[in-house]
Amino acid sequence: QVQLVESGGGVVQAGGSLRLSCVASESIFSINAMGWYRQAPGNERELVAHVTTGGHTNYAASVKGRFTISRDNAKNTVYLQMNSLKPEDTGVYYCNVYTDYVTDYDYWGQGTQVTVSS
């Protein structure tokens, strides 16, 4: 069964905004962190942002000040608000859920395409 459901990707002009959402199945226990990675053609997957259960956030330097990650713990959902988008933000965005350190397992979404045109 699909355990991470992503939505919100699309095509937007440079300077525009998109909001990504990812809903994690309640069958996933002991979530320590939720976040977003992205991958452009020919490049490795890279961290965009993540947020821990305790509220600590981390952002890639390239998106700091433009993107905001947030969680709704009651809904088991993580969001990524992306503002002032640039063509370099183009790629497939993957939701990620990391379990506790003992379980030590990453869940991945199927990916949602984000395309930013000049």
GIRAGI-V995091 format. One record per helix or strand. SS is the DSSP state (2 for helix, 1 for strand). FROM is the first residue (numbers start at 0). TO is the last residue. If there is no record, write none. Layout:
ss:from:to
SS:FROM:TO
SS:FROM:TO
This chain:
ss:from:to
1:3:6
1:9:12
1:17:23
1:30:38
1:45:51
1:56:58
1:66:71
2:72:74
1:76:81
2:86:88
1:90:98
1:105:107
1:111:116
